[in-house]
Amino acid sequence: MLDIKNKISYFKEYLSVKNNNYGDEMKAEIYFNLFELGNESDFMFLEKLNTKKEIEYKIEILVSKMILHEHEDSLNNIIVNYI
């Protein structure tokens, strides 16, 4: 099981993986909101995730939600609501 520092590190690393699609822009928004604007408490959701696969899945679901709902709300609100 990963400790919180390793989870944050892997979360950050996975956000930098490029797929050459629109999802890359959403990952950049997540990065900005959590690493540039956020603080350590924003990562408490990672406590529930135990593996790298679970972290990857969380990011992919969040990216999907952002793409589906970006016309309804701000990306920041979507990130906060689905994280």
C-alpha positions as CSV (number, residue, x, y, z in Angstrom):
1,M,0.0,0.0,0.0
2,L,1.2,3.5,-0.9
3,D,1.7,6.2,1.7
4,I,0.1,9.6,1.1
5,K,3.3,11.2,-0.2
6,N,3.7,8.4,-2.8
7,K,0.1,8.7,-3.7
8,I,0.4,12.4,-4.3
9,S,3.6,11.9,-6.3
10,Y,2.0,9.2,-8.5
11,F,-1.1,11.3,-8.9
12,K,1.1,14.2,-10.2
13,E,3.1,11.9,-12.4
14,Y,0.0,10.4,-14.0
15,L,-1.4,13.8,-14.7
16,S,1.7,14.5,-16.8
17,V,1.1,11.4,-19.1
18,K,0.1,12.7,-22.5
19,N,-2.4,10.9,-24.7
20,N,-2.5,13.6,-27.4
21,N,-6.2,14.2,-26.9
22,Y,-8.6,16.7,-25.2
23,G,-8.2,14.8,-22.0
24,D,-4.6,16.2,-21.7
25,E,-6.1,19.7,-21.3
26,M,-8.4,18.4,-18.5
27,K,-5.4,16.8,-16.8
28,A,-3.6,20.2,-17.0
29,E,-6.7,21.8,-15.3
30,I,-6.6,19.2,-12.5
31,Y,-2.9,19.8,-12.0
32,F,-3.4,23.6,-11.9
33,N,-6.3,23.4,-9.5
34,L,-4.7,20.9,-7.1
35,F,-1.0,21.7,-7.3
36,E,-0.9,25.4,-8.1
37,L,-4.0,26.6,-6.3
38,G,-4.6,23.9,-3.8
39,N,-3.1,22.7,-0.5
40,E,-2.3,19.4,1.2
41,S,-5.9,19.0,2.4
42,D,-7.1,18.8,-1.2
43,F,-5.4,15.4,-1.4
44,M,-7.4,13.7,1.4
45,F,-9.4,11.8,-1.3
46,L,-6.3,9.8,-2.0
47,E,-6.6,8.2,1.5
48,K,-9.3,6.0,0.0
49,L,-7.2,4.9,-2.9
50,N,-4.7,2.1,-2.3
51,T,-3.0,1.3,-5.6
52,K,-1.7,3.1,-8.6
53,K,-4.5,1.6,-10.7
54,E,-7.1,3.1,-8.4
55,I,-5.4,6.5,-8.8
56,E,-5.3,6.2,-12.6
57,Y,-9.0,5.2,-12.6
58,K,-9.9,8.2,-10.4
59,I,-8.1,10.6,-12.8
60,E,-9.7,9.0,-15.8
61,I,-13.2,9.2,-14.3
62,L,-12.6,12.8,-13.3
63,V,-11.4,13.7,-16.8
64,S,-14.5,12.1,-18.2
65,K,-16.8,14.0,-15.9
66,M,-15.0,17.3,-16.8
67,I,-15.5,16.7,-20.5
68,L,-19.2,15.7,-20.0
69,H,-20.1,18.6,-17.8
70,E,-17.8,21.4,-18.7
71,H,-20.7,23.2,-20.5
72,E,-22.8,23.1,-17.3
73,D,-20.3,24.4,-14.7
74,S,-16.8,25.7,-14.2
75,L,-14.0,23.1,-14.4
76,N,-12.9,24.0,-10.9
77,N,-16.4,23.2,-9.5
78,I,-16.4,19.9,-11.4
79,I,-13.1,19.0,-10.0
80,V,-14.2,19.8,-6.4
81,N,-17.5,18.0,-6.8
82,Y,-16.1,14.8,-8.3
83,I,-12.8,14.5,-6.4
